Structure formats: C-alpha cells, structure tokens
Amino acid sequence: MTRQLSTTDRTTIRRGSARARTERSDLHATLDAGLICHLGLLIDGSPRVLPTGYGRSGDTLYVHGSTGARSLREAAEGVEVCVTVTHLDGIVYARSLFHHSVNFRSAMIHGRARDVTDADEKLQALRVITEQLAPGSWEHARQPNKRELAATAVIAVDLAEAAVKIRNGGPNDDAEDVEEATAWAGVLPLRTHWGPPEPSADLPSGFEVPSHVGEREQPA
C-alpha cells in the first residue's frame, strides 16, 4: 500500500514545489542510496552541522558517533535536529545563466533525537549503519566489544516529519533563448563509481578480496 509523507509547516516545499515528492517510498529510496548524512542542531545558540554515517531501519534513522563528540551528546538529550541527505546527479547547462541548475535528490528530516540506550537496539542500529556504508561487513569483521560500544553514541530520529525534493531532466530555458539557439544546452551527468580495492599494507599475502568488497567495484 502506498504511504504518503506527512505535510507540516517545516516540510512544505514552497520554492520549486513541482519537484516535491510525496511518497514515503521516495524518502526511503533517497536515504538508502546515500552514505553520509548531515546532522544539524543548535549548541549554545550556534548552529552545528555534523557529517556522519547513518542507516535506516523502517521509519527510523540511526546516526552514530563518538560519545566524546559534544554534538552527539547534545542530540542524545532529545533536542530538535535536522538531518539531510543529498545526491548530485548532474549539472544542467542552459542557454541562459539564470536557468543553469543541477539534477539532484534530497531528503530533509526534522525531529527530536532519541538516545539509543537499549543494548539490543543499539547493536541493531550499529549493524544497520555498518551495512549502509559497507554491506556485508557486519558478518565478516569482528563485531564491537563492550569497550567499543561504551565509546559509541547512537541516536534515533523518527522519519515521521520529512520532505523529499528531486530534480531531473534538461534545462528550462525561456522560449526566446531556445529560438535564438546561441548556446549549447543539456545535462552533464555525474556518476559515482568504486575503484579497485586497495589491501591494507599489513594484510598477509594471498588474502583474497572478499566478495562483499570486490562486487562493489562497479558503477554505483
């Protein structure tokens, strides 16, 4: 069944409203395609924006970091936060500079952060974050021990209040510029791809690259 995103004053897209997406599946897809989010919050009245890893489980977004990071400590106290994820898909060249643009996918989540203290949920959240960034690693590598868990902070943000905005396609030139045809117009796509795996210098010789790493050496 299709689920709609909730509409609030903070999630109502006013500029470029035709690019707004209202399906919750678009939110999930935008988040699932990313690797890094930006966590924004106020600390002593001053805005801070922290780039960090994240992961999604259902309609909950998990963000992690060091317990020594003030931004994570403040967020864990239940303050209002804003989390964003953005993908740049291409540069749009128009016949006029005014209509130059970018193709993109973006998600913005508003909510009150929740400190994840339950041991089972925290472990599950770290698994989700790990699999978002490095799929297959949770079962391949050693899992966190008590000391490492104690040094790691995890917060959860509900995806109830979110906005998604997507632009694709070519330039939106004025009719007179199209008719005059004095400049090239089109899209220069941007595609990200993984390079060949580079083994650690202290890895024993003959250690094969595991499939969950090697299979990512394809355009993403």
Residue, then its C-alpha position, 0 to 999 in steps of 0.5 A: m500500500t502506498r504511504q504518503l509523507s506527512t505535510t507540516d509547516r517545516t516540510t512544505i516545499r514552497r520554492g520549486s514545489a513541482r519537484a516535491r515528492t510525496e511518497r514515503s517510498d521516495l524518502h526511503a529510496t533517497l536515504d538508502a542510496g546515500l552514505i553520509c548524512h548531515l546532522g544539524l542542531l543548535i549548541d549554545g545558540s550556534p548552529r552545528v552541522l555534523p557529517t556522519g554515517y547513518g542507516r535506516s531501519g523502517d521509519t527510523l534513522y540511526v546516526h552514530g558517533s563518538t560519545g566524546a563528540r559534544s554534538l552527539r551528546e547534545a542530540a542524545e538529550g532529545v533536542e530538535v535536529c535536522v538531518t539531510v541527505t543529498h545526491l548530485d546527479g548532474i549539472v544542467y547547462a542552459r542557454s541562459l545563466f539564470h536557468h543553469s541548475v543541477n539534477f539532484r535528490s534530497a531528503m530533509i528530516h526534522g525531529r527530536a533525537r532519541d538516545v539509543t540506550d537499549a543494548d539490543e537496539k543499539l547493536q541493531a542500529l550499529r549493524v544497520i549503519t555498518e551495512q549502509l556504508a559497507p554491506g556485508s561487513w557486519e558478518h565478516a569483521r569482528q563485531p564491537n566489544k563492550r569497550e567499543l560500544a561504551a565509546t559509541a553514541v547512537i541516536a534515533v530520529d523518527l522519519a515521521e516529519a520529512a520532505v523529499k525534493i528531486r530534480n531531473g531532466g534538461p534545462n528550462d530555458d525561456a522560449e526566446d533563448v531556445e529560438e535564438a539557439t546561441a548556446w549549447a544546452g543539456v545535462l552533464p551527468l555525474r556518476t559515482h563509481w568504486g575503484p579497485p580495492e586497495p589491501s591494507a599494507d599489513l594484510p598477509s599475502g594471498f588474502e583474497v578480496p572478499s566478495h562483499v568488497g570486490e562486487r562493489e567495484q562497479p558503477a554505483 
